[in-house]
Amino acid sequence: MLLQYIAIAILIFLSTALAGLVIVLGELFGPRVKTNVKSMPYESGMTPIGPGTRRMPVRFYLIAMLFILFDIEIIFLLPWAVVFRKLGVFGLVEMLIFILILLVGYLYAWKKGALEWE
């Protein structure tokens, strides 16, 4: 039974080992000289105007969170579509309820003005 998962375990081990090796090699052989020019933010080769960090409006984060939320919820449609015929009417009703809940959340965010970009 566990023999079926050996390929996944090998993949996880090799990717973790490779990531660790790259980090260690970068620390060992990478340059460590810090200068004022390297610390400056890069803006198309021009001297930056103003501070490198500035406050982002809360609306940006709200729209980003809503995008991630609805994007991840839509991913659940793919496995359902694969086994749609096996689930029958029960699966259809469950997915309609799921989509209805998403639609209510989307309409609520829209009504509150969370999707307005100014």
Secondary structure by P-SEA (a helix, b strand, c coil): ccccaaaaaaaaaaaaaaaaaaaaaaaacccccccccccccccccccccccccccccaaaaaaaaaaaaaaaaaaaaaaaaaccccccaaaaaaaaaaaaaaaaaaaaaaaacccccc
